[in-house]
Amino acid sequence: MADIKYYDVILKPVITEKSMAGMGEKKYTFLVHTEANKSQIKEAVEKMFEGTKVKKVNTMNMDGKNKRRGAVTGQTAKTKKAIVQLTEDSKDIEIFSGL
């Protein structure tokens, strides 16, 4: 397994209707590195966003989708998604404010 630094764990936030509804309960959704575990995700969120304390992390492995281009078939890359729940006294994550 590769040595993953905390700044390599979180790839980008997931902006969907369902993830935006979860922000009221301090749940934030991110695409993360496929080899990252829950403790690495927790550490990355707490280091990257000042004043946040993670209560719980849920992860999902998502397989790639089948795609066709003429007669040739292939698959998109596998991804991993993490739903991070913050504690009640934690600060909100600023990148989601104003959306």
C-alpha positions as semicolon CSV with decimal commas, in nm:
position;residue;x (nm);y (nm);z (nm)
1;M;0,000;0,000;0,000
2;A;0,127;0,345;-0,086
3;D;0,219;0,599;0,179
4;I;-0,074;0,844;0,161
5;K;-0,028;1,193;0,309
6;Y;-0,328;1,376;0,458
7;Y;-0,340;1,628;0,172
8;D;-0,370;1,343;-0,083
9;V;-0,669;1,179;0,089
10;I;-0,951;1,420;0,000
11;L;-0,986;1,463;-0,377
12;K;-1,295;1,684;-0,410
13;P;-1,634;1,752;-0,247
14;V;-1,948;1,587;-0,382
15;I;-2,216;1,845;-0,464
16;T;-2,554;1,675;-0,505
17;E;-2,902;1,744;-0,377
18;K;-2,873;1,465;-0,121
19;S;-2,534;1,578;0,006
20;M;-2,655;1,937;0,038
21;A;-2,951;1,820;0,249
22;G;-2,711;1,641;0,484
23;M;-2,520;1,961;0,556
24;G;-2,796;2,068;0,796
25;E;-2,695;1,772;1,013
26;K;-2,322;1,856;0,970
27;K;-2,266;1,569;0,724
28;Y;-2,027;1,644;0,438
29;T;-1,954;1,419;0,139
30;F;-1,614;1,390;-0,031
31;L;-1,451;1,180;-0,301
32;V;-1,142;1,029;-0,137
33;H;-0,836;0,825;-0,234
34;T;-0,934;0,462;-0,299
35;E;-0,678;0,323;-0,052
36;A;-0,756;0,567;0,232
37;N;-0,911;0,423;0,547
38;K;-1,149;0,590;0,793
39;S;-0,882;0,708;1,036
40;Q;-0,683;0,870;0,752
41;I;-0,999;1,047;0,628
42;K;-1,072;1,173;0,980
43;E;-0,716;1,304;1,018
44;A;-0,726;1,474;0,676
45;V;-1,053;1,659;0,746
46;E;-0,937;1,780;1,088
47;K;-0,601;1,904;0,949
48;M;-0,733;2,063;0,629
49;F;-1,028;2,249;0,783
50;E;-0,944;2,443;1,102
51;G;-1,174;2,400;1,401
52;T;-1,347;2,084;1,279
53;K;-1,387;1,773;1,492
54;V;-1,501;1,453;1,322
55;K;-1,757;1,240;1,502
56;K;-1,803;0,960;1,247
57;V;-1,688;0,857;0,897
58;N;-1,885;0,631;0,660
59;T;-1,719;0,509;0,339
60;M;-1,848;0,354;0,017
61;N;-1,653;0,182;-0,261
62;M;-1,814;0,248;-0,597
63;D;-1,733;0,036;-0,902
64;G;-1,666;0,195;-1,238
65;K;-1,946;0,224;-1,491
66;N;-1,946;0,028;-1,817
67;K;-1,900;0,258;-2,116
68;R;-1,911;0,192;-2,492
69;R;-1,748;0,376;-2,775
70;G;-1,857;0,202;-3,092
71;A;-1,770;-0,166;-3,070
72;V;-1,515;-0,114;-2,791
73;T;-1,630;-0,150;-2,430
74;G;-1,450;-0,036;-2,118
75;Q;-1,499;0,084;-1,765
76;T;-1,448;0,412;-1,583
77;A;-1,223;0,419;-1,278
78;K;-1,336;0,292;-0,937
79;T;-1,398;0,562;-0,677
80;K;-1,444;0,587;-0,302
81;K;-1,687;0,823;-0,134
82;A;-1,680;0,930;0,232
83;I;-1,957;1,089;0,438
84;V;-1,803;1,277;0,731
85;Q;-2,019;1,375;1,029
86;L;-1,888;1,654;1,249
87;T;-1,954;1,702;1,621
88;E;-2,211;1,956;1,742
89;D;-1,950;2,203;1,874
90;S;-1,740;2,181;1,557
91;K;-1,710;2,466;1,307
92;D;-1,871;2,428;0,963
93;I;-1,656;2,363;0,656
94;E;-1,618;2,691;0,464
95;I;-1,604;2,549;0,110
96;F;-1,970;2,453;0,137
97;S;-2,093;2,791;0,270
98;G;-2,284;3,003;0,023
99;L;-2,398;2,711;-0,193
